Amino acid sequence: MNINNFTKAMRWMRRHKKLVIFIITMILIAMLASCLTGGHAGATMAVGMIIAGVEDGKHVVDGPLTTDLSREGSPDLLLNEIDQQIVKIRPMSTPIDQISRYAGSKHAGSMIVDYYSVDTKPTKTLLAEDVEESTPQAGQDSPVIVIKTRNNEIFDPTDTILVQNVAGYEPGTATESSQDLMLYVVDRNSEGVSVMAVNGPTINGVPNCFPNIMNGASLIRMGRAASELDVQSPQFEALPKKSRNLCQIFKMQVEQSTLQRLSNKEVGWTMSDQEEAAVYDMRMGIEKSYLFGVARQMWDPNKKEYVYFTGGIWNQAGKTSYLESSTEFNEEMLVELMRDAFTGNTGSKRKILIGGSGLITLISKLDYTRVIHAGQHVTKWGIDFAELRSKFGCLYLLLSEVFDEVGMSFNGIVIDPEYIQKYTHIPFSTEQLNLKKSGVRNVDALVMTEASCLVLRYPQAHMRIITR
């Protein structure tokens, strides 16, 4: 093209500007359509279909694998988000269920769960008979006497025993010391426990005699003391205790008719909103069963099958602390409550107190001191707790309206999160029911299912609080 022809073409384009713009636009549209259809004019996008395999498997032909085809051919292949949602829906209202979900669960291969827990050997008992003061003759050896306690079996040879509030003595004298009397176990048989006094008084030149010890004196089992040539020690064996709980099948079904879904609404109330409300109601039911359920297996004559009911942790707790309703609740009572919660077991020093509104009100009215003081709010397991600190340990305090609903507003439970275990036979899942296709109802239906139970692995680490 020479310069004259180019100049004529430019003049023509300026005179027909609208036509040029229209032609360029149509060319761009054609190019875009060609890209979307894979470069073939008139072609349509490929849509796959599922065919059966030789061994009843599923295969996709004539198109790519999509999420819709995945749900049609393998409904359980794609995970739903509901399992994450259930942890987020109103966790403050269902603390027991919330903690159990965060802590994780063990798979149970049966609806009946048998589990073992190991207790600790008792460390304290009381003297059952008075011990009279020794009256040895000069030149005799240190006396060995047989004492009788209310639980002789907790002592073995080489154990040491601390006699509380009974004074020991200075070496080689009859002068009381500031330390309590300590005994050494020589033998144990059907007659009682043979012991020697480690820091007893010296009488008539005989060291380590016995002072008067009154019936009911506290005896604390302490560490064993071996001699230089000892190779062996009395055996120590602990047998686990077998317990049982039953998994309960929790279900909740949500339905919405097709016309309801298609109808215009003043507010955006959808199936998802109904699902969230159903999950909350289901969790509240699980919370009550986890707390106060009764473990039973019962025959349903209408369904012609057994129904399993799970046992709650309220009756599994190994300790009970009583509060007197006639006495004004004060800081001393709270100190005793925390003492009961943290002593007498080998549990952790951080536990959770979940109580009704009455109990929480009593605790909240107290003026705290440096002995027990209220710390900052602590967020754990997705729950906001109020923290109470003492020399015994730390309690995470939380209101549970479940106690109010069952008429126990002044009661509560202290649980050790380290020794709470959830067993799941059927994990929480959702399933779409095709009631239209089966000819039942013209609705969209969703059913949620979980079969689970909750157990306390170390009952003595958990405590009921009962106001009477």
Beta strands, then each sheet from edge to edge (+ up, - down):
strand 1: 49-52
strand 2: 58-61
strand 3: 105-107
strand 4: 112-117
strand 5: 124-126
strand 6: 145-147
strand 7: 159-169
strand 8: 176-189
strand 9: 192-197
strand 10: 218-224
strand 11: 241-246
strand 12: 248-257
strand 13: 296-300
strand 14: 305-309
strand 15: 319-323
strand 16: 350-355
strand 17: 373-380
strand 18: 383-389
strand 19: 394-399
strand 20: 412-415
strand 21: 420-433
strand 22: 443-456
strand 23: 463-467
sheet 1: 1+ 2-
sheet 2: 3+ 21+ 22- 12+
sheet 3: 4+ 11-
sheet 4: 5+ 10- 7+ 8- 9+ 6-
sheet 5: 13+ 14-
sheet 6: 15+ 23+ 20- 16+ 19+ 18- 17+
end
